[in-house]
Amino acid sequence: MYQRILLTLDRSPLAEKALPHAVALAQACHAALELVSVVPLSDVQASAEYVVYVDRDQEAAQCEEYLRRVQGRLQGEGLQVDATVRRGDVTEEILRHADERRADLIVMSTHGRSGLGRWVYGSIADRVLRHASVPVLLVRASE
């Protein structure tokens, strides 16, 4: 059914809620698993309480290390796994990566942190769901 499953990870426990679902599907379908993490280009990260300046090169290196650990663990379970860190707009890069790697399914968790229109599944998941050319499996994650 599926040959290549794209799983989005951002090093958060909430994003990892989708991992068992993607692994189970990959095993059942004998599909390759494509791990992707996207580092935004902006050096400013704002929240309701404060603004933080982020070293994006360091963040990219940490993402690469994290994805390699996950990749190694999953390869140890017999899965074919590729891992990529991309830079840019998170939604656009997820969609671009899915197209470039010819993914047949995108799996991601929902954060649903803020905004009345986003509370159900989060703004990034919402945009991916609306613009993806392949099916999207959203795994509900709660904090």
PLY file of the C-alpha trace (Angstrom):
ply
format ascii 1.0
element vertex 143
property float x
property float y
property float z
element edge 142
property int vertex1
property int vertex2
end_header
0.00 0.00 0.00
2.59 2.59 1.10
6.17 2.50 -0.14
7.64 5.62 1.51
6.27 7.17 4.69
7.42 10.62 5.74
7.47 11.29 9.49
8.00 14.81 10.79
9.96 15.17 14.02
11.03 18.31 15.87
12.83 16.75 18.87
9.77 17.26 21.09
7.99 14.53 23.05
4.74 15.65 21.40
6.11 15.05 17.90
7.35 11.62 18.95
3.76 10.56 19.67
3.49 9.89 15.92
6.59 7.66 15.86
4.96 4.35 16.89
2.19 4.87 14.33
4.64 5.53 11.50
6.78 2.55 12.52
3.77 0.21 12.67
2.63 1.31 9.21
6.13 1.00 7.76
6.49 -2.51 9.17
3.03 -3.60 8.00
3.55 -2.22 4.49
7.27 -3.04 4.21
7.70 0.67 3.49
10.74 2.91 3.85
10.53 5.55 6.54
11.68 9.08 5.82
12.42 11.17 8.94
12.44 14.92 8.42
13.03 17.86 10.71
12.84 21.49 9.59
14.86 24.30 11.14
13.18 27.68 10.54
15.36 30.38 9.00
14.41 33.07 11.50
16.80 33.62 14.41
13.99 34.98 16.58
11.58 32.71 18.39
8.72 34.42 20.20
6.26 33.17 22.76
3.57 34.90 24.76
6.08 35.66 27.52
9.42 36.39 25.85
11.56 36.57 22.73
14.56 34.26 22.33
17.38 34.51 19.80
18.24 31.06 18.51
21.47 29.82 16.93
20.01 28.03 13.90
23.30 26.31 13.00
23.45 24.78 16.47
19.77 23.82 16.24
20.37 22.13 12.86
23.31 20.18 14.30
21.21 19.06 17.26
18.41 17.99 14.89
20.86 15.98 12.78
22.23 14.21 15.85
18.71 13.50 17.12
17.52 12.13 13.77
20.63 9.93 13.48
19.86 8.39 16.89
16.24 7.71 15.92
17.36 6.40 12.52
19.88 4.03 14.10
17.33 2.69 16.55
14.77 2.06 13.79
17.33 0.49 11.47
18.15 -1.83 14.36
14.51 -2.92 14.20
14.98 -3.83 10.53
13.43 -0.75 8.93
14.82 1.14 5.95
15.17 4.69 7.27
16.48 7.93 5.78
16.83 11.13 7.80
17.04 14.72 6.61
17.23 18.14 8.25
15.93 20.97 6.08
15.92 24.74 6.57
13.14 27.15 5.72
9.42 27.53 6.26
8.38 24.40 8.15
5.20 23.66 6.19
6.73 24.40 2.81
9.78 22.26 3.52
7.69 19.31 4.73
5.58 19.45 1.58
8.60 19.95 -0.68
10.42 17.03 0.95
7.37 14.78 0.57
7.22 15.63 -3.14
10.98 15.27 -3.74
11.17 11.91 -1.94
7.87 10.72 -3.46
6.31 9.95 -0.10
2.91 8.27 -0.27
1.94 9.27 3.27
2.87 12.02 5.72
2.63 11.18 9.42
2.80 13.91 12.03
1.55 14.67 15.49
-0.72 17.55 16.29
0.35 20.11 18.82
-2.81 22.22 18.92
-1.28 24.82 21.20
-2.90 28.12 20.26
-5.48 29.94 18.20
-9.17 29.21 17.96
-8.92 27.84 14.42
-5.83 25.80 15.26
-6.77 24.18 18.55
-7.84 20.93 16.92
-4.57 20.03 15.20
-2.10 22.89 15.16
-1.21 25.41 12.49
1.59 23.46 10.78
-0.45 20.25 10.73
-3.41 22.26 9.44
-1.40 23.72 6.55
0.20 20.38 5.68
-3.21 18.70 5.73
-4.70 21.34 3.43
-1.84 21.47 0.92
-0.36 17.96 0.77
-0.70 16.01 -2.45
-0.66 12.72 -0.50
-2.67 11.43 2.49
-1.75 12.82 5.91
-2.10 10.86 9.14
-2.42 13.19 12.12
-1.73 11.65 15.51
-3.31 13.51 18.37
-0.74 14.49 20.97
-1.63 15.96 24.32
0.72 17.89 26.55
0 1
1 2
2 3
3 4
4 5
5 6
6 7
7 8
8 9
9 10
10 11
11 12
12 13
13 14
14 15
15 16
16 17
17 18
18 19
19 20
20 21
21 22
22 23
23 24
24 25
25 26
26 27
27 28
28 29
29 30
30 31
31 32
32 33
33 34
34 35
35 36
36 37
37 38
38 39
39 40
40 41
41 42
42 43
43 44
44 45
45 46
46 47
47 48
48 49
49 50
50 51
51 52
52 53
53 54
54 55
55 56
56 57
57 58
58 59
59 60
60 61
61 62
62 63
63 64
64 65
65 66
66 67
67 68
68 69
69 70
70 71
71 72
72 73
73 74
74 75
75 76
76 77
77 78
78 79
79 80
80 81
81 82
82 83
83 84
84 85
85 86
86 87
87 88
88 89
89 90
90 91
91 92
92 93
93 94
94 95
95 96
96 97
97 98
98 99
99 100
100 101
101 102
102 103
103 104
104 105
105 106
106 107
107 108
108 109
109 110
110 111
111 112
112 113
113 114
114 115
115 116
116 117
117 118
118 119
119 120
120 121
121 122
122 123
123 124
124 125
125 126
126 127
127 128
128 129
129 130
130 131
131 132
132 133
133 134
134 135
135 136
136 137
137 138
138 139
139 140
140 141
141 142
